Amino acid sequence: MAEELSERLAVHAAGAVIPKIGLGTWELRGEPCSEIVSATLRKGYVHIDTAQGYANEGFAGAGLTPAYSERRMGEAPFRTM
């Protein structure tokens, strides 16, 4: 299992452990952004990439809350911003 986990994670130069696969939200806007983020987390993804420059962080954040509550995740999803 340790090997399987290490295949799914990368270590960033600053030492953060980051999931290799995540949802990029660059072109997502509005309610569809929130819905896609929420659905992606429900499917088991734990890495959401958003940024202030994407101008959608509010919508992406709105998608985090329902999925987080439903899954009762022990930790918050990993977000790159």
N, C-alpha and C positions, 0 to 999 in steps of 0.2 A: 504494500500500500504506500510506503514511503516513496518508492520510485514513481508510482503513478502520480502522486501528489507533486513531486518535484518536476514532472513533465508538464504539469499544468501551471506552474508558477515560474516567475522570473525575478531575479533580484536586481533592483534598480541601483544605479550608481550611488544614490544616497543611502542605500541599505534597506529600502522598503521592499517587501515581498509583494509582487503584483501578479494577479492572474494574467496569463498570456492572452486569453481570449475574453473579450468583453464587448459591450454594446457601444458603438460610436454614435453620438447624438448630433453630429455636426449639422446635418441638414434637416433635423426634426424640429418642428415648431408647433405651438399650441397644444390643444387637447390630444391630437394624435401622438405627440411626443410623450405626454404623461401616460397614455394608454400603452404605448410600446415599451416604455421603461418598466412599467408595472408587469406587463405580460412576460417580458424577458426575465425579470427577477423570479416570477412564479415558475418559470421553466428551469430555474437552477443557476442562471448566470449570477455572478457576484461582483462583476467589474462593470461600472458605468462610466464612460468617458464624456465629460461635459466641460465647458469652459465659458468664462464670461464673454469671450469674443464670439461664441456661438449664439449669444443672446437668447438662450433657452434654459438657463439653469433653474429658473423658477418652475418651468413646466416639467423638467426632468425631476426636480425635487418633489413635485406633486405626485409623480409616479412612484417614488420610493416609499412613501408612507403606507399606502394600502397593501402593497406587496410585502413590506416588512412586517406589518401587523398580521397578515394572513399566514405567513410562513413561520411567524414567531422565531425569527432568526436570532441566534445568540449574539451575533455581531452585526454591525451595520455593513452594508455592501461597500466594497472598495470603489471609491470615486476618484478619478483623475480630473483635476480642474486646472 
